[in-house]
Amino acid sequence: MTPNWFASVPNFITIGRIVLTPAAISLIVERQWSAAFVLFAVAGLSDALDGWLARTYALQSELGAILDPIADKALIVSMYVTLAIVDALPAWLVIMVVFRDLMITGAVSLSWLMGRPMQVHPHFSSKATTAAQLVLAGVILAAHAYDIHFPLLNVALIALVAALTVTSACVYLWLWVRHMRL
C-alpha cells in the first residue's frame, strides 16, 4: 500500500514549480541569466517529474489536475511577459500567448457562469504549444546565459510558437463553440 504522504509528492513538486516562478522572473529582471536558466530548467524538469510520478504510481489527484496547468501557465506567461520587458522576446508574440490563455480561461469561465460547465482536457495542440513555448523560453534564456546565439533557430521557434498558439486557440474556440452550441 502506498503511504498517504507519497500520494501528495507530485502536488508538492507542482507547488514548488509555482514557487520557483517568481524567483526565475526576478533573476531575469536582474539580468542574472545563468541562474534564471537553471531555475527555469529545474521548473521544466519538475513538470516532467511530477507528471511521471503521478502516472507511474497512479498518484493523479483532483488537486494535481488543477494545480499542474496553473503552474504551467504561471511559468510560461510570467516568463514570456518578463522576456518581452527585457527585449528578449517580441511583444507581439507575448500578446498572442497571453491572449490565447485568457481566451481559453474566459471561455471556460463563461460556460460555467451560463450553467453549461465544460470539462477541459488538454488537447494535443495545447500540449505541443506548451512544449514549443517552453523550448523557446529555454533557448532564449540559454542564449543569454551562455552567450550562444542562433538567430535562425530563434526565428524558427518564434514562428512555430506563433503558429501553434493560433492553432491551439482555434481548436479550443471550436471545442467551446461546439460545447455551447452557439
ZAMARGU-4260 file (C-alpha; in steps of 0.2 Angstrom, whole numbers, plus 5000, padded with zeros to 4 digits):
<rodrens>
0) 5000/5000/5000 | 5006/5017/4996 | 5008/5029/5011 | 4997/5044/5010 | 5012/5057/5011
5) 5018/5049/4995 | 5002/5052/4986 | 5005/5071/4988 | 5023/5071/4981 | 5018/5076/4964
10) 5007/5090/4971 | 5022/5096/4982 | 5033/5096/4966 | 5020/5106/4957 | 5019/5119/4971
15) 5037/5120/4971 | 5037/5125/4952 | 5024/5138/4956 | 5036/5145/4970 | 5051/5145/4958
20) 5042/5155/4945 | 5044/5172/4954 | 5062/5168/4958 | 5066/5165/4940 | 5057/5181/4935
25) 5067/5191/4947 | 5083/5184/4941 | 5078/5189/4923 | 5074/5206/4928 | 5091/5207/4937
30) 5099/5200/4921 | 5106/5185/4930 | 5104/5174/4915 | 5113/5159/4921 | 5104/5157/4937
35) 5087/5161/4928 | 5091/5147/4916 | 5095/5135/4929 | 5079/5139/4939 | 5069/5138/4923
40) 5077/5121/4919 | 5073/5114/4936 | 5055/5120/4934 | 5054/5111/4917 | 5061/5095/4924
45) 5049/5096/4939 | 5035/5097/4927 | 5041/5081/4919 | 5044/5073/4936 | 5028/5076/4944
50) 5018/5070/4929 | 5029/5054/4928 | 5026/5051/4946 | 5008/5054/4945 | 5006/5042/4930
55) 5018/5029/4935 | 5012/5027/4953 | 4994/5031/4950 | 4995/5047/4960 | 4984/5058/4950
60) 4973/5069/4960 | 4959/5082/4958 | 4971/5095/4965 | 4985/5090/4954 | 4974/5091/4939
65) 4970/5109/4944 | 4987/5114/4950 | 4998/5107/4936 | 4990/5118/4922 | 4990/5133/4934
70) 5009/5130/4937 | 5012/5129/4918 | 5003/5144/4914 | 5011/5154/4928 | 5028/5149/4922
75) 5025/5152/4904 | 5015/5168/4905 | 5026/5177/4918 | 5042/5171/4908 | 5036/5177/4892
80) 5030/5194/4899 | 5047/5196/4908 | 5057/5191/4892 | 5047/5204/4882 | 5050/5218/4895
85) 5069/5215/4894 | 5068/5214/4875 | 5072/5196/4873 | 5056/5191/4865 | 5045/5201/4853
90) 5030/5209/4861 | 5018/5203/4848 | 5022/5185/4852 | 5019/5188/4870 | 5002/5196/4867
95) 4997/5181/4857 | 5002/5169/4870 | 4994/5178/4884 | 4978/5182/4874 | 4976/5163/4870
100) 4977/5159/4888 | 4965/5172/4893 | 4953/5167/4879 | 4953/5149/4885 | 4951/5154/4903
105) 4937/5166/4899 | 4928/5154/4888 | 4928/5140/4901 | 4923/5153/4915 | 4909/5159/4904
110) 4902/5142/4901 | 4902/5139/4920 | 4893/5155/4923 | 4880/5151/4910 | 4877/5134/4918
115) 4885/5124/4904 | 4901/5119/4913 | 4914/5112/4901 | 4926/5099/4905 | 4943/5104/4898
120) 4955/5091/4894 | 4972/5095/4887 | 4971/5094/4868 | 4987/5088/4858 | 4988/5105/4850
125) 4989/5113/4868 | 5002/5101/4873 | 5013/5104/4858 | 5010/5123/4860 | 5016/5122/4879
130) 5031/5112/4874 | 5036/5124/4860 | 5033/5139/4872 | 5045/5131/4885 | 5058/5126/4872
135) 5058/5144/4865 | 5060/5152/4883 | 5074/5139/4887 | 5083/5143/4871 | 5082/5162/4874
140) 5087/5160/4892 | 5102/5149/4887 | 5107/5161/4873 | 5109/5175/4886 | 5116/5164/4900
145) 5130/5156/4889 | 5131/5170/4875 | 5127/5157/4862 | 5115/5164/4849 | 5107/5155/4835
150) 5096/5168/4826 | 5089/5156/4813 | 5084/5144/4827 | 5076/5159/4836 | 5066/5164/4821
155) 5060/5146/4818 | 5055/5144/4836 | 5046/5160/4836 | 5036/5156/4820 | 5032/5138/4827
160) 5026/5146/4844 | 5015/5158/4835 | 5008/5145/4823 | 5005/5133/4837 | 4997/5146/4848
165) 4985/5152/4835 | 4981/5133/4830 | 4978/5129/4848 | 4967/5144/4851 | 4957/5140/4836
170) 4955/5122/4842 | 4949/5127/4859 | 4937/5140/4852 | 4930/5127/4841 | 4928/5115/4855
175) 4920/5128/4866 | 4908/5134/4852 | 4903/5116/4849 | 4900/5113/4868 | 4890/5129/4869
180) 4881/5125/4853 | 4880/5144/4848
</rodrens>
